[in-house]
C-alpha cells in the first residue's frame, strides 16, 4: 500500500465514522469498525479496545482476533500490563519489545509472546480528565510505533471516546452508565453467539467470530443484532 493510498483510506475511514455518529449508532459496531481500521491501516497485527464499566472494572469491548482478546483478558485478570497501566495513568504506554517487560508484567509477557505478539502500544481514552478505556495496538514484530501511526491511533482513540460519550453523555452521567452497560450486555451476547457458531459449525472461536462479522457486513446489520438472533435461534449461519 502506497503512502498516498493509505492516507486516502484513513481520511475515508474518519469520514465514514463521522457520518455514523451524526445519524445514531450502535456503540459495539462503532468500536469494532475502529479496531478493524487500526488493523487494516496501521502497523498493527491486532487491535483491541478495553472499556471500564461504571465501577471502574475493565473489559474487552472489541478486538480483531481471539489472540488479542485473550492477551487483554490476561492483563485484566492480572491487573498488570501496558494496557492496564495506560488506563490507570492516562498516558500512552509503548512497549517496543515485549520480551523485555518487567517481571510484574510477567503474565502478560508470557501470554503475548506465546500468541505471537512482540510489541504493543496502548492509547488511553480520556475526556475531561476522566479515563474510560484504552485502544491497544499489538505487533508481530519488535519496534516503536511510527509517529504517523501513533498520531492516527490517538485520533482513533478520540473518535471512540466521542462515540461512547457523545455530547449528551457529557452532561448526563446516567446516560453514560446506561450506554456502557448496554455495550457490556451486547458483548456478552456476542461471546455466547461465538460459542454457538463454533459448536454448530465445528470451527474455532476466532473463525466463528469471522463468520458472524462477515454476515453482519454482507447484510449491513449490526454485529450485536446478528449475535442476538443466533443466540435466540432465529438465525443459523449455514455453510
C-alpha positions in Angstrom: 0.0 0.0 0.0 1.4 3.4 -1.0 1.5 6.3 1.4 -1.0 8.2 -0.7 -3.4 5.3 -0.8 -3.1 4.8 3.0 -3.7 8.4 3.7 -6.8 8.4 1.5 -8.1 5.3 3.2 -7.6 6.9 6.6 -9.5 10.0 5.6 -12.3 7.9 4.1 -12.5 5.9 7.4 -12.7 9.0 9.5 -15.4 10.4 7.2 -17.4 7.2 7.5 -17.1 7.3 11.2 -18.3 10.9 11.4 -21.3 10.0 9.3 -22.1 7.2 11.7 -22.0 9.5 14.7 -24.3 12.0 13.1 -27.2 9.6 12.4 -27.1 7.5 15.5 -25.1 4.3 16.1 -24.5 1.0 17.8 -21.6 1.5 20.2 -20.2 -2.0 19.7 -20.3 -1.7 15.9 -18.5 1.6 16.1 -15.8 0.1 18.3 -15.4 -3.0 16.1 -15.1 -0.7 13.0 -12.4 1.2 14.8 -10.2 -1.8 15.7 -10.6 -3.3 12.3 -9.5 0.0 10.7 -6.4 0.1 13.1 -5.5 -3.5 11.9 -6.0 -2.6 8.3 -4.4 0.8 8.1 -1.8 1.0 10.9 1.3 -1.0 11.6 -0.6 -3.4 13.9 -1.2 -7.2 13.5 -4.1 -6.9 16.0 -6.0 -4.3 17.9 -8.4 -4.2 20.8 -10.4 -1.7 22.9 -10.9 -2.0 26.6 -13.6 -0.1 28.4 -14.3 0.5 32.1 -17.7 -0.2 33.5 -19.3 2.3 36.0 -17.4 0.7 38.8 -14.0 1.1 37.0 -13.6 -2.6 36.0 -12.1 -3.1 32.6 -13.4 -5.5 29.9 -12.7 -6.2 26.3 -15.3 -4.5 24.1 -13.8 -5.1 20.6 -10.9 -7.0 19.2 -9.6 -8.1 15.8 -8.6 -11.6 16.8 -9.2 -14.2 19.6 -5.5 -14.0 20.4 -5.6 -10.2 21.0 -8.8 -10.7 23.1 -7.0 -13.3 25.2 -4.0 -11.2 25.8 -6.2 -8.3 27.0 -8.2 -10.6 29.3 -5.0 -11.9 30.9 -3.9 -8.3 31.6 -7.2 -7.5 33.2 -7.1 -10.7 35.3 -3.6 -10.0 36.5 -4.4 -6.2 36.9 -1.0 -5.6 35.3 0.3 -4.9 31.8 0.9 -2.0 29.4 -2.8 -1.5 28.6 -3.9 -1.6 32.2 -1.1 0.9 33.0 -2.2 3.2 30.2 -5.7 3.2 31.6 -4.5 3.9 35.2 -2.0 6.6 34.3 -3.9 8.3 31.4 -0.7 8.1 29.4 0.3 6.3 26.2 2.4 3.3 27.0 4.7 1.9 24.4 6.5 -1.5 24.7 8.8 -2.0 21.6 9.9 -5.4 22.8 7.5 -7.4 25.0 10.3 -9.8 25.9 11.9 -7.0 27.9 8.7 -6.3 30.0 9.3 -6.1 33.8 8.6 -9.1 36.0 5.4 -7.6 37.4 4.0 -7.9 33.9 5.2 -11.5 33.6 1.7 -13.0 32.9 1.1 -10.5 30.1 4.7 -11.0 28.7 4.4 -14.8 28.6 1.0 -14.9 27.1 1.7 -12.2 24.5 4.9 -13.9 23.3 3.2 -17.3 23.2 0.5 -15.9 21.0 2.9 -14.4 18.6 3.0 -10.7 19.7 6.3 -8.9 20.1 5.3 -5.2 20.7 2.4 -3.2 22.0 1.2 0.4 22.0 -1.6 1.5 24.3 -3.5 4.7 24.0 -5.8 6.0 26.8 -9.4 7.1 26.0 -10.0 10.2 28.1 -12.4 13.0 28.5 -12.4 15.9 31.0 -9.6 14.2 32.9 -11.7 11.0 33.2 -10.4 7.8 31.7 -12.9 5.4 30.2 -10.7 2.8 28.5 -7.8 2.2 26.1 -7.1 1.5 22.5 -4.4 -1.1 22.1 -2.2 -2.0 19.1 -0.3 -5.3 19.1 2.5 -6.0 16.7 4.1 -9.3 15.5 7.5 -7.6 15.3 9.6 -5.5 17.7 10.0 -1.8 17.4 8.3 1.5 18.3 5.1 2.6 16.5 5.9 5.1 13.8 5.0 8.7 14.5 2.3 8.9 11.8 0.7 5.7 13.1 0.9 7.0 16.7 -1.0 10.2 15.7 -3.6 8.1 13.8 -4.1 5.8 16.8 -4.6 8.8 19.0 -7.2 10.1 16.6 -9.0 6.7 16.5 -9.0 6.7 20.3 -10.5 10.1 20.3 -13.2 9.1 17.9 -14.0 6.0 20.1 -14.3 8.3 23.1 -16.6 10.7 21.3 -18.7 7.9 20.0 -19.2 6.5 23.5 -19.8 9.7 25.4 -21.4 11.9 22.7 -22.5 15.4 23.6 -25.4 14.3 25.8 -23.4 11.9 27.9 -21.0 14.7 28.8 -24.0 16.4 30.5 -25.7 13.3 31.8 -23.8 10.7 33.9 -26.7 8.4 33.9 -26.7 8.2 30.1 -23.1 7.3 30.1 -23.6 4.5 32.6 -26.6 3.2 30.6 -24.7 3.3 27.3 -21.6 1.5 28.8 -23.9 -1.1 30.4 -25.6 -1.7 27.1 -22.2 -2.3 25.4 -21.3 -4.7 28.1 -24.5 -6.6 27.7 -24.1 -6.8 24.0 -20.6 -8.1 24.4 -21.9 -11.0 26.5 -24.4 -11.9 23.8 -21.6 -11.8 21.1 -19.5 -14.2 23.2 -22.5 -16.5 23.5 -23.1 -16.4 19.8 -19.4 -17.2 19.0 -19.8 -20.3 21.2 -23.0 -21.4 19.4 -21.4 -20.9 15.9 -18.2 -22.6 16.9 -20.2 -25.7 18.2 -22.7 -25.9 15.3 -20.2 -25.3 12.5 -17.3 -27.2 14.1 -14.9 -24.2 13.9 -12.7 -22.3 16.3 -13.9 -19.3 18.3 -12.0 -17.0 16.1 -13.4 -18.5 12.9 -16.9 -18.2 14.5 -16.4 -14.5 15.0 -15.2 -14.1 11.5 -18.4 -15.8 10.3 -20.6 -13.5 12.5 -18.8 -10.4 11.4 -18.9 -11.4 7.7 -22.7 -12.0 7.9 -23.2 -8.6 9.6 -21.2 -6.8 6.9 -22.8 -8.6 4.0 -26.3 -7.9 5.2 -25.5 -4.4 6.5 -26.8 -5.0 10.1 -25.1 -4.7 13.4 -22.9 -7.5 14.9 -24.9 -7.3 18.2 -28.1 -7.8 16.2 -26.7 -10.9 14.4 -25.4 -12.3 17.7 -28.8 -11.9 19.4 -30.6 -13.7 16.6 -28.0 -16.5 16.7 -28.4 -16.9 20.4 -32.2 -17.0 20.3 -32.0 -19.5 17.4 -33.8 -17.2 14.9 -30.7 -17.2 12.7 -28.4 -20.1 11.7 -25.3 -19.4 9.8 -25.4 -22.0 7.0 -22.3 -23.5 5.4 
